[in-house]
Amino acid sequence: IGDLATQYFGDRGLFCAGRVEDGDLKRVAKATGATIQTSTNGIFEGVLGTCGKFEEKQVGDERFNLFTECPNALTSTMVLRGGSEQFIAESERSIHDALMV
């Protein structure tokens, strides 16, 4: 999405994102009940998804878009932060082990 479109939506209180990875786009569409569109032509209410709350949060140097209270959500996301890659890798393994029990 271009800068002009981003400004247009922003002026109207709408959030838009560009260069969203395919997997992320599909997960959000599934959780919100939306249908992925390739054009803004012919959009109708039936293709729009819903979520109870949308937030954009900054954690460290990265920004995250949080969709909560989605009608079809089956997953959750955990954001891990730490002082080194080794710490993050160990934390990830520990969480994986705990979830697989």
N, C-alpha and C positions, 0 to 999 in steps of 0.2 A: 504494500500500500504506500502511496506516495505522500510527500509532505503536505501537499494541498488537501488531499482527502483526510489526512490525520487532523489538520487544522479545522476543516469543515465539521468533522464529527466532534472534535473537542469543543468547538464553539457552541455546540448543541448539547453538551453534557454527555456525550457518548464516548466510550472507550473503543479504541481499535488497535490492533496489533498487526505488524507485518513480519514476514519471514518466520512464521510459526512452523516448527517441525511437523511433519506428517503424522507421526505417532501421537504427539501432543494434541494436534487438531482433532484427530479421531477420538481420543479419550474424552476431550471436553464435549464433543458432539454427542457421544454416547451417554455421558453422565447427565447432560442437560436436556437430552431428548431432541436435539437439533439435527438438521440435515445440512451437510456441507454444500455450499453453493459456490459456483465459479464466476457468478455475475450478480450484480445487484438488480438486474432486470427481472421482473416477475416475482419478486419476493412476496410471500404471503404469510399469514400468521402460522400456518401449519408447518413451516420449515424452521421457525424460530424456537430455540430452546429456552429454558428458564433455570434460574438458580435463586436461592433465597438471598444470597449476599455475594457481591463481588468486591474484592479489594486488591489494590496493588501495593505490595509491601517491599521495602528494601531491607535486605539482610546482608550486612557487610557491603561488598561492592556490587552485589547482584540484586536485580529487581525480580519479584515473583508476582504472578497473577493468581489470586486465590479465589476459586469458585466454591462456595460452601452451600449446604442445604440444597443440593441438587437432587431432583426426583429419582434419578436412576443411578446414583453413585454407588459403586460397589467396592471402591478402594479409598485409600488415604495416602497422603504423601508425607514423608518425614524429610526434613532438611537437616543434614549433618554438617557441623562446622567444627574445625579443630585446628591446632597449631601445625600439624604436619600431615602429609599424605598417609604415612604409616598409621597414625592415630585414626584417621578417617576410615582406612581400609579395615582396621581391627574393629572399629565400631560397627561398620557395615556387616562384617562377618558375625559379630555377636548378635546383632538384631536379626539377621537371617536365621541363625541357629535357634533363637528364641521363638521366632514365628513358625519354624518347621517342626517344633515339638508336638 
